[in-house]
Every structure is written in structure tokens, then in C-alpha cells.
Amino acid sequence: MVDRELDDALAQSFLAQLPIDLIERLREDGERVEYPAGTVVYQAGSPPRAGLVVRGLIRVFLSSPSGRQVTVRYARPGNVLGIAVLVGGAANTGVQTLEASSVFRISTRTLTEAGRADPRVAWAMAEELNRRLYGVLEQTAVNAFGSVRQRVEVHLLDLASDRQRPEGALAKVSQQELADAVGSVREVVARALRELRVAGIVATEADHIVILDAARLSTESGGATGL
């Protein structure tokens, strides 16, 4: 059966550079899986897996021993997850959906065997790993040096990652707590939230903020994408 969404995602991904016969084998050996918002689809230390994002918004994050989390990547349709763990083994990262998402699970065996046997595939994977490195560096810069609004946007996405509700991602936080978290003052954070509310990206209530458009919030934050 024709899957237009999958076709579009493949065309946007680095997989489009692979030999046609390998792409067909990957399609035959893989499967498409649907995940609700808030689903942890990969836990730190799990066996290596790879997947192509077909629809939705997904974050990759690191966790500290105390349970704190920091996002290192946001993945959108056309982005491939898991190439690093295919090459280097299990990593201390988790993967979670921020919106209802669809992922095409890639056969790790098919792709790794092709990478070992075909220099064209190995080089395409190396280029993808290089993009991922630059993307992580970009996300680190946003977390450390971004504007107050960018830091607010990133922090809201992180807070909302485990508090989903049907009409949007929920970040339960006061403006003062948000100001403390991003290293600013309440008045500046309130102004950033007002701008986001006027833009239709968030809705603010007494003690929480509802993210209405997580994909747009991620884009405006300057978070790493497919670069």
C-alpha cells in the first residue's frame, strides 16, 4: 500500500541518499508505529534502535542521577533517530514524544549490515552523525546562551514533556519559578509569556501554562532540528 506520509519523510531524510534497493529493503523490514503524546519510546541503556519520524514532535534528553532532565535534540518529520547508538552502542539518552507522533522503525540489522558492506551507506551515516553533532552543539548553545524568551520556550517544553493532556502539553509552573529556572526576573518572563500567548502558541492559566503548538514553540526556541 502507498504511504504518502512515509514517502515524504523518507524524501526529507538522509535515507534518501541510500541506494534504491536498500531503501526498499528498509521499507520491507521496518514497521510504522503510532505513539500518544508523552510516550517514552526509548529509555537510556536500552538496546540500539533506529527510527524515522513520520509525524509529530519528539525530544531526545539526558537525565541526571537526581532525575533532572535536559533536552539535547528535537526531532521532526524527516529526522532519523538512533544512528549514533547503532554505531556506538546504547547511550544514556531517552526519547519521548511531545505530540502524538508516528515513527517508522528501521531494521537495525539491515542498516548496519549495509553500512559495513557499502562505503556509500557508511559515508551517508557518517554525514548524518556529523549533522547530529552540530545539532547537539546548537541546542547546547540555546540552553546556555539563548535569549530569555528562547530559554523560557525550551524550559516550557521540558516541563511539559511528562504532563500531557488531550488539548495540549501542560507545564505546571509559576512565573516566578519559571524566572528562577531560566535565570531572569518575573517581569521579563511575563513579557515573554504574553508574546507567546498573543501568538497563539501557549495559553496561561492560574498556576500552569498549556502549550497549544509544541512544534512551533520548538522552532521559535531555536532548538536543534535537522541541521
Backbone as CSV, one residue per row, in Angstrom:
resi,resn,N_x,N_y,N_z,CA_x,CA_y,CA_z,C_x,C_y,C_z
1,MET,0.831,-1.202,0.000,0.000,0.000,0.000,0.867,1.255,0.000
2,VAL,0.399,2.293,-0.658,1.122,3.548,-0.723,0.967,4.294,0.596
3,ASP,2.073,4.777,1.139,2.061,5.552,2.382,2.717,6.893,2.075
4,ARG,1.901,7.889,1.747,2.423,9.182,1.316,3.216,9.876,2.415
5,GLU,2.735,9.772,3.664,3.464,10.398,4.768,4.850,9.801,4.908
6,LEU,4.946,8.489,4.820,6.243,7.832,4.908,7.126,8.210,3.728
7,ASP,6.543,8.273,2.541,7.311,8.688,1.356,7.900,10.079,1.556
8,ASP,7.085,11.001,2.065,7.553,12.375,2.277,8.670,12.419,3.318
9,ALA,8.504,11.674,4.411,9.519,11.660,5.465,10.826,11.072,4.949
10,LEU,10.743,9.994,4.192,11.950,9.397,3.608,12.660,10.380,2.691
11,ALA,11.880,11.090,1.882,12.470,12.039,0.928,13.200,13.172,1.637
12,GLN,12.733,13.551,2.833,13.369,14.628,3.593,14.582,14.152,4.388
13,SER,14.723,12.857,4.569,15.752,12.315,5.456,17.035,11.983,4.707
14,PHE,18.092,11.699,5.467,19.353,11.293,4.840,19.217,9.928,4.176
15,LEU,18.175,9.176,4.531,17.970,7.857,3.932,17.742,7.944,2.430
16,ALA,17.277,9.106,1.962,17.034,9.287,0.529,18.319,9.187,-0.274
17,GLN,19.475,9.345,0.393,20.761,9.250,-0.298,21.207,7.808,-0.511
18,LEU,20.547,6.866,0.158,20.975,5.475,0.099,20.569,4.838,-1.231
19,PRO,21.237,3.750,-1.615,20.845,3.039,-2.842,19.373,2.634,-2.814
20,ILE,18.725,2.699,-3.966,17.290,2.432,-4.057,16.931,1.046,-3.525
21,ASP,17.758,0.038,-3.842,17.428,-1.311,-3.386,17.481,-1.411,-1.866
22,LEU,18.387,-0.658,-1.225,18.472,-0.669,0.233,17.254,0.031,0.845
23,ILE,16.821,1.136,0.248,15.637,1.836,0.742,14.434,0.901,0.709
24,GLU,14.302,0.140,-0.372,13.181,-0.797,-0.481,13.268,-1.887,0.577
25,ARG,14.486,-2.382,0.850,14.639,-3.394,1.895,14.294,-2.831,3.269
26,LEU,14.703,-1.585,3.509,14.376,-0.955,4.792,12.872,-0.806,4.953
27,ARG,12.194,-0.477,3.880,10.730,-0.354,3.939,10.081,-1.704,4.228
28,GLU,10.607,-2.744,3.601,10.045,-4.075,3.798,10.304,-4.599,5.209
29,ASP,11.478,-4.301,5.751,11.880,-4.852,7.041,11.401,-4.011,8.226
30,GLY,10.955,-2.778,7.972,10.557,-1.891,9.060,9.064,-1.918,9.305
31,GLU,8.635,-1.125,10.277,7.212,-1.006,10.583,6.930,0.386,11.121
32,ARG,5.713,0.848,10.866,5.293,2.164,11.339,4.508,2.007,12.637
33,VAL,4.851,2.829,13.635,4.229,2.730,14.949,3.701,4.100,15.361
34,GLU,2.498,4.115,15.943,1.882,5.352,16.420,2.045,5.460,17.937
35,TYR,2.407,6.667,18.421,2.608,6.882,19.850,1.786,8.080,20.324
36,PRO,1.093,7.957,21.448,0.410,9.130,22.034,1.435,10.138,22.553
37,ALA,0.990,11.366,22.761,1.854,12.382,23.361,2.296,11.927,24.747
38,GLY,3.553,12.201,25.070,4.082,11.864,26.380,4.667,10.476,26.495
39,THR,4.715,9.714,25.409,5.236,8.344,25.448,6.762,8.346,25.416
40,VAL,7.383,7.623,26.327,8.828,7.402,26.268,9.056,6.212,25.346
41,VAL,9.613,6.472,24.171,9.763,5.426,23.162,11.137,4.767,23.220
42,TYR,12.057,5.378,23.940,13.383,4.778,24.124,13.927,5.236,25.462
43,GLN,14.377,4.276,26.283,14.930,4.593,27.589,16.438,4.425,27.582
44,ALA,17.106,5.221,28.406,18.565,5.156,28.498,19.006,3.722,28.767
45,GLY,20.012,3.275,27.995,20.568,1.948,28.194,19.860,0.839,27.454
46,SER,18.759,1.141,26.767,18.037,0.109,26.020,18.845,-0.331,24.809
47,PRO,18.555,-1.521,24.272,19.262,-1.973,23.062,19.110,-0.957,21.934
48,PRO,20.129,-0.821,21.079,20.072,0.168,19.999,18.860,-0.016,19.092
49,ARG,18.216,1.095,18.775,17.097,1.112,17.832,17.199,2.367,16.995
50,ALA,16.628,2.329,15.813,16.614,3.499,14.937,15.211,3.691,14.388
51,GLY,14.867,4.938,14.132,13.534,5.217,13.611,13.488,6.524,12.847
52,LEU,12.612,6.584,11.883,12.368,7.787,11.088,11.085,8.434,11.585
53,VAL,11.156,9.710,11.946,9.959,10.427,12.389,9.102,10.734,11.163
54,VAL,7.884,10.232,11.178,6.961,10.437,10.063,6.014,11.603,10.359
55,ARG,5.597,11.700,11.618,4.689,12.769,12.024,4.888,13.063,13.497
56,GLY,4.727,14.351,13.881,4.788,14.720,15.287,6.058,15.450,15.676
57,LEU,6.309,15.503,16.974,7.480,16.174,17.542,8.011,15.306,18.672
58,ILE,9.303,15.037,18.635,9.944,14.128,19.583,11.183,14.798,20.153
59,ARG,11.438,14.577,21.434,12.647,15.122,22.038,13.566,13.999,22.497
60,VAL,14.879,14.281,22.424,15.912,13.397,22.957,16.507,14.114,24.161
61,PHE,16.628,13.415,25.289,17.038,14.095,26.508,18.031,13.261,27.309
62,LEU,18.785,13.952,28.142,19.688,13.335,29.110,19.095,13.505,30.501
63,SER,19.349,12.555,31.375,18.868,12.627,32.754,20.039,12.577,33.713
64,SER,19.938,13.355,34.793,20.955,13.330,35.838,20.596,12.247,36.856
65,PRO,21.544,11.851,37.719,21.234,10.863,38.757,20.091,11.297,39.671
66,SER,19.894,12.619,39.811,18.815,13.113,40.680,17.472,13.183,39.963
67,GLY,17.468,12.871,38.657,16.212,12.869,37.917,15.958,14.097,37.073
68,ARG,16.820,15.095,37.149,16.650,16.280,36.296,16.930,15.909,34.840
69,GLN,16.281,16.623,33.935,16.435,16.324,32.520,16.828,17.572,31.738
70,VAL,17.548,17.361,30.647,17.852,18.444,29.722,17.696,17.904,28.303
71,THR,16.995,18.655,27.475,16.774,18.242,26.093,17.999,18.566,25.250
72,VAL,18.434,17.612,24.434,19.582,17.834,23.564,19.196,17.855,22.090
73,ARG,17.945,17.476,21.805,17.522,17.479,20.404,16.007,17.402,20.317
74,TYR,15.439,18.114,19.335,14.045,17.952,18.968,14.004,17.370,17.561
75,ALA,13.240,16.312,17.366,13.166,15.645,16.063,11.786,15.815,15.466
76,ARG,11.758,16.125,14.181,10.525,16.375,13.436,10.441,15.427,12.242
77,PRO,9.344,15.454,11.483,9.240,14.576,10.316,10.441,14.720,9.386
78,GLY,10.998,13.590,8.997,12.181,13.574,8.146,13.470,13.397,8.914
79,ASN,13.416,13.515,10.230,14.600,13.286,11.063,14.691,11.805,11.426
80,VAL,15.919,11.304,11.479,16.159,9.907,11.845,16.772,9.861,13.241
81,LEU,16.240,9.011,14.069,16.727,8.830,15.427,17.513,7.522,15.519
82,GLY,18.593,7.524,16.311,19.249,6.273,16.659,20.482,5.885,15.886
83,ILE,20.923,6.701,14.919,22.113,6.318,14.162,23.335,6.237,15.072
84,ALA,23.433,7.155,16.032,24.585,7.144,16.940,24.645,5.853,17.749
85,VAL,23.507,5.366,18.236,23.533,4.141,19.042,23.760,2.913,18.174
86,LEU,23.405,2.971,16.896,23.721,1.859,16.006,25.228,1.714,15.852
87,VAL,25.919,2.842,15.832,27.370,2.834,15.637,28.108,2.643,16.959
88,GLY,27.659,3.362,18.003,28.415,3.379,19.252,27.833,2.565,20.388
89,GLY,26.649,1.974,20.188,26.038,1.202,21.257,25.094,2.050,22.099
90,ALA,24.488,1.421,23.094,23.494,2.083,23.935,24.042,3.356,24.556
91,ALA,23.194,4.378,24.620,23.604,5.672,25.156,22.715,6.048,26.336
92,ASN,23.190,7.009,27.120,22.436,7.468,28.292,21.449,8.559,27.892
93,THR,20.619,8.260,26.914,19.617,9.219,26.451,18.251,8.559,26.435
94,GLY,17.223,9.389,26.596,15.853,8.933,26.463,15.203,9.643,25.290
95,VAL,14.131,9.073,24.775,13.398,9.654,23.648,11.922,9.662,24.012
96,GLN,11.282,10.827,23.851,9.890,10.985,24.272,9.122,11.837,23.277
97,THR,7.862,11.470,23.046,7.007,12.247,22.156,6.438,13.459,22.889
98,LEU,6.458,14.610,22.243,5.824,15.810,22.780,4.446,16.031,22.181
99,GLU,4.214,15.437,21.030,2.898,15.418,20.398,2.608,13.978,20.000
100,ALA,1.355,13.682,19.693,1.057,12.376,19.102,1.937,12.226,17.865
101,SER,2.687,11.141,17.803,3.720,11.003,16.776,3.679,9.628,16.119
102,SER,4.190,9.605,14.903,4.293,8.356,14.148,5.757,8.153,13.766
103,VAL,6.279,6.967,14.058,7.680,6.658,13.797,7.764,5.377,12.966
104,PHE,8.607,5.410,11.946,8.878,4.207,11.165,10.125,3.555,11.738
105,ARG,9.943,2.394,12.354,11.068,1.682,12.954,11.937,1.073,11.861
106,ILE,13.201,1.419,11.891,14.154,0.943,10.888,14.819,-0.331,11.389
107,SER,14.961,-1.312,10.519,15.643,-2.546,10.884,17.120,-2.250,11.151
108,THR,17.531,-2.390,12.407,18.933,-2.107,12.741,19.870,-3.075,12.029
109,ARG,19.453,-4.317,11.909,20.307,-5.309,11.250,20.519,-4.961,9.784
110,THR,19.441,-4.632,9.086,19.548,-4.311,7.656,20.455,-3.112,7.427
111,LEU,20.272,-2.050,8.232,21.048,-0.830,8.024,22.511,-1.005,8.422
112,THR,22.782,-1.647,9.554,24.179,-1.802,9.981,24.944,-2.738,9.047
113,GLU,24.311,-3.796,8.583,24.989,-4.691,7.637,25.318,-3.958,6.348
114,ALA,24.393,-3.121,5.880,24.640,-2.345,4.663,25.764,-1.336,4.886
115,GLY,25.803,-0.731,6.083,26.856,0.238,6.385,28.231,-0.395,6.403
116,ARG,28.320,-1.623,6.879,29.612,-2.312,6.909,30.055,-2.773,5.517
117,ALA,29.083,-3.033,4.655,29.405,-3.614,3.348,29.546,-2.589,2.231
118,ASP,28.893,-1.438,2.361,28.832,-0.473,1.253,29.362,0.884,1.716
119,PRO,30.487,1.359,1.143,31.048,2.654,1.541,30.073,3.813,1.367
120,ARG,29.181,3.717,0.389,28.213,4.803,0.170,27.275,4.938,1.367
121,VAL,26.873,3.808,1.913,25.983,3.815,3.068,26.741,4.295,4.309
122,ALA,27.973,3.810,4.461,28.792,4.216,5.603,29.020,5.727,5.590
123,TRP,29.287,6.295,4.413,29.531,7.737,4.324,28.259,8.530,4.619
124,ALA,27.125,8.048,4.127,25.856,8.725,4.422,25.582,8.718,5.922
125,MET,25.876,7.618,6.592,25.686,7.546,8.038,26.666,8.468,8.761
126,ALA,27.908,8.559,8.249,28.897,9.457,8.859,28.450,10.909,8.727
127,GLU,27.904,11.276,7.571,27.403,12.647,7.388,26.247,12.930,8.346
128,GLU,25.375,11.944,8.547,24.257,12.126,9.468,24.763,12.295,10.896
129,LEU,25.775,11.513,11.295,26.347,11.664,12.629,26.962,13.047,12.805
130,ASN,27.568,13.578,11.755,28.145,14.922,11.830,27.057,15.977,12.009
131,ARG,25.939,15.813,11.294,24.816,16.744,11.477,24.282,16.675,12.900
132,ARG,24.222,15.471,13.450,23.731,15.311,14.814,24.659,15.996,15.813
133,LEU,25.987,15.874,15.593,26.945,16.543,16.477,26.731,18.047,16.441
134,TYR,26.619,18.623,15.246,26.407,20.064,15.144,25.065,20.468,15.741
135,GLY,24.058,19.607,15.578,22.756,19.902,16.160,22.796,19.945,17.674
136,VAL,23.520,18.994,18.284,23.648,18.982,19.741,24.396,20.216,20.226
137,LEU,25.434,20.615,19.498,26.169,21.826,19.867,25.252,23.049,19.784
138,GLU,24.403,23.088,18.764,23.456,24.201,18.609,22.469,24.234,19.772
139,GLN,21.929,23.060,20.136,20.980,23.009,21.236,21.633,23.390,22.551
140,THR,22.880,22.980,22.743,23.615,23.347,23.954,23.782,24.860,24.035
141,ALA,24.067,25.486,22.899,24.224,26.942,22.869,22.916,27.640,23.233
142,VAL,21.781,27.114,22.731,20.479,27.705,23.073,20.233,27.598,24.569
143,ASN,20.498,26.412,25.126,20.280,26.209,26.560,21.131,27.146,27.408
144,ALA,22.360,27.408,26.938,23.307,28.182,27.747,23.260,29.684,27.451
145,PHE,23.101,30.053,26.170,23.280,31.452,25.785,22.061,32.090,25.123
146,GLY,20.953,31.365,25.013,19.795,31.909,24.310,19.191,33.101,25.030
147,SER,18.329,33.821,24.315,17.614,34.945,24.912,16.671,34.422,25.998
148,VAL,16.133,35.328,26.807,15.194,34.916,27.848,14.007,34.194,27.226
149,ARG,13.486,34.730,26.139,12.331,34.083,25.505,12.691,32.680,25.029
150,GLN,13.862,32.512,24.420,14.271,31.188,23.969,14.400,30.227,25.144
151,ARG,15.002,30.695,26.229,15.182,29.817,27.389,13.837,29.459,28.019
152,VAL,12.903,30.419,28.012,11.556,30.136,28.510,10.898,29.060,27.645
153,GLU,11.022,29.202,26.331,10.405,28.244,25.418,10.975,26.842,25.620
154,VAL,12.294,26.748,25.720,12.933,25.442,25.936,12.496,24.848,27.273
155,HIS,12.459,25.677,28.315,12.100,25.176,29.639,10.638,24.728,29.684
156,LEU,9.757,25.429,29.010,8.351,25.018,28.971,8.199,23.652,28.312
157,LEU,8.917,23.431,27.217,8.853,22.135,26.554,9.355,21.028,27.466
158,ASP,10.437,21.300,28.184,10.979,20.297,29.104,10.007,19.999,30.242
159,LEU,9.427,21.048,30.823,8.483,20.851,31.918,7.241,20.083,31.480
160,ALA,6.795,20.354,30.263,5.555,19.755,29.779,5.736,18.327,29.279
161,SER,6.973,17.880,29.146,7.237,16.600,28.497,6.589,15.422,29.197
162,ASP,6.357,15.499,30.512,5.723,14.376,31.215,4.377,14.754,31.810
163,ARG,3.763,15.822,31.282,2.473,16.259,31.818,1.497,16.552,30.688
164,GLN,1.271,15.567,29.861,0.419,15.767,28.702,-1.055,15.728,29.103
165,ARG,-1.867,16.438,28.335,-3.323,16.285,28.454,-3.884,16.434,27.049
166,PRO,-5.102,15.979,26.783,-5.586,15.889,25.412,-5.479,17.170,24.604
167,GLU,-5.761,18.317,25.225,-5.777,19.560,24.441,-4.436,20.260,24.363
168,GLY,-3.413,19.711,24.962,-2.102,20.339,24.855,-1.174,19.881,25.958
169,ALA,0.106,20.194,25.808,1.090,19.832,26.822,1.003,20.817,27.976
170,LEU,1.031,20.300,29.184,0.808,21.107,30.373,2.116,21.332,31.132
171,ALA,2.480,22.588,31.337,3.639,22.933,32.162,3.123,23.590,33.429
172,LYS,3.200,22.888,34.548,2.701,23.431,35.808,3.844,24.166,36.496
173,VAL,3.801,25.486,36.406,4.891,26.295,36.945,4.388,27.725,37.111
174,SER,4.850,28.392,38.174,4.510,29.805,38.345,5.501,30.650,37.554
175,GLN,5.119,31.901,37.313,6.022,32.792,36.590,7.317,33.007,37.360
176,GLN,7.251,33.057,38.685,8.464,33.234,39.468,9.367,32.008,39.370
177,GLU,8.774,30.828,39.437,9.568,29.607,39.293,10.209,29.535,37.917
178,LEU,9.464,29.955,36.905,9.999,29.966,35.549,11.152,30.957,35.438
179,ALA,10.991,32.128,36.063,12.056,33.133,36.046,13.314,32.603,36.731
180,ASP,13.139,31.917,37.846,14.287,31.352,38.554,14.995,30.301,37.702
181,ALA,14.202,29.485,36.999,14.770,28.395,36.215,15.591,28.889,35.033
182,VAL,15.188,30.019,34.443,15.888,30.500,33.251,16.849,31.649,33.560
183,GLY,17.013,31.971,34.827,17.976,32.997,35.217,17.561,34.402,34.862
184,SER,16.268,34.723,35.046,15.786,36.058,34.725,14.886,36.542,35.860
185,VAL,14.131,37.610,35.582,13.209,38.154,36.587,11.778,37.968,36.098
186,ARG,10.832,38.017,37.043,9.443,37.709,36.743,8.862,38.618,35.659
187,GLU,9.207,39.890,35.700,8.629,40.839,34.743,9.037,40.498,33.307
188,VAL,10.296,40.107,33.126,10.782,39.776,31.784,10.136,38.478,31.293
189,VAL,10.016,37.499,32.195,9.379,36.235,31.831,7.907,36.465,31.497
190,ALA,7.228,37.323,32.263,5.821,37.620,31.998,5.652,38.219,30.601
191,ARG,6.603,39.087,30.209,6.530,39.680,28.879,6.712,38.621,27.789
192,ALA,7.648,37.685,28.007,7.870,36.610,27.033,6.626,35.729,26.909
193,LEU,6.004,35.417,28.035,4.787,34.598,28.011,3.646,35.323,27.314
194,ARG,3.550,36.636,27.528,2.494,37.409,26.874,2.673,37.366,25.353
195,GLU,3.903,37.467,24.884,4.178,37.399,23.445,3.772,36.035,22.877
196,LEU,4.081,34.977,23.623,3.728,33.627,23.181,2.215,33.425,23.183
197,ARG,1.549,34.023,24.165,0.091,33.904,24.249,-0.575,34.637,23.090
198,VAL,-0.110,35.834,22.794,-0.670,36.618,21.685,-0.461,35.886,20.360
199,ALA,0.666,35.187,20.239,0.970,34.448,19.012,0.184,33.151,18.899
200,GLY,-0.569,32.797,19.949,-1.364,31.576,19.910,-0.569,30.307,20.130
201,ILE,0.624,30.434,20.740,1.486,29.274,20.963,1.211,28.645,22.321
202,VAL,0.867,29.473,23.308,0.550,28.960,24.647,-0.714,29.633,25.160
203,ALA,-1.301,29.021,26.178,-2.395,29.633,26.933,-1.984,29.603,28.397
204,THR,-2.179,30.701,29.096,-1.774,30.766,30.500,-2.994,30.716,31.405
205,GLU,-2.870,29.940,32.484,-3.919,29.847,33.488,-3.300,30.120,34.854
206,ALA,-4.063,29.965,35.914,-3.637,30.416,37.239,-2.263,29.890,37.646
207,ASP,-2.070,28.578,37.572,-0.814,28.014,38.050,-0.137,27.124,37.031
208,HIS,-0.548,27.245,35.771,0.096,26.436,34.756,-0.033,27.083,33.382
209,ILE,0.723,26.533,32.455,0.751,27.024,31.086,0.468,25.849,30.168
210,VAL,-0.444,26.019,29.214,-0.757,24.966,28.260,-0.101,25.298,26.928
211,ILE,0.704,24.382,26.433,1.359,24.559,25.146,0.383,24.114,24.059
212,LEU,-0.045,25.051,23.229,-1.014,24.773,22.189,-0.363,24.301,20.896
213,ASP,0.868,24.706,20.663,1.569,24.350,19.422,3.020,24.036,19.766
214,ALA,3.290,22.768,20.139,4.632,22.384,20.577,5.655,22.488,19.457
215,ALA,5.254,22.143,18.231,6.199,22.201,17.114,6.662,23.636,16.863
216,ARG,5.724,24.575,16.881,6.089,25.979,16.663,6.916,26.518,17.814
217,LEU,6.585,26.094,19.041,7.357,26.532,20.206,8.797,26.058,20.078
218,SER,8.978,24.817,19.667,10.327,24.286,19.472,11.080,25.047,18.391
219,THR,10.404,25.331,17.281,11.054,26.067,16.177,11.473,27.464,16.633
220,GLU,10.584,28.160,17.344,10.885,29.528,17.773,11.980,29.556,18.826
221,SER,12.132,28.455,19.575,13.165,28.427,20.611,14.560,28.360,20.014
222,GLY,14.644,28.028,18.714,15.954,27.871,18.098,16.538,26.510,18.353
223,GLY,15.703,25.580,18.835,16.176,24.229,19.144,16.693,23.530,17.902
224,ALA,17.646,22.641,18.103,18.251,21.909,17.005,17.186,21.116,16.255
225,THR,17.257,21.169,14.935,16.306,20.417,14.132,17.086,19.405,13.295
226,GLY,16.994,19.500,12.001,17.690,18.531,11.153,18.994,19.060,10.631
227,LEU,19.523,20.140,11.215,20.738,20.748,10.693,21.951,19.887,10.968
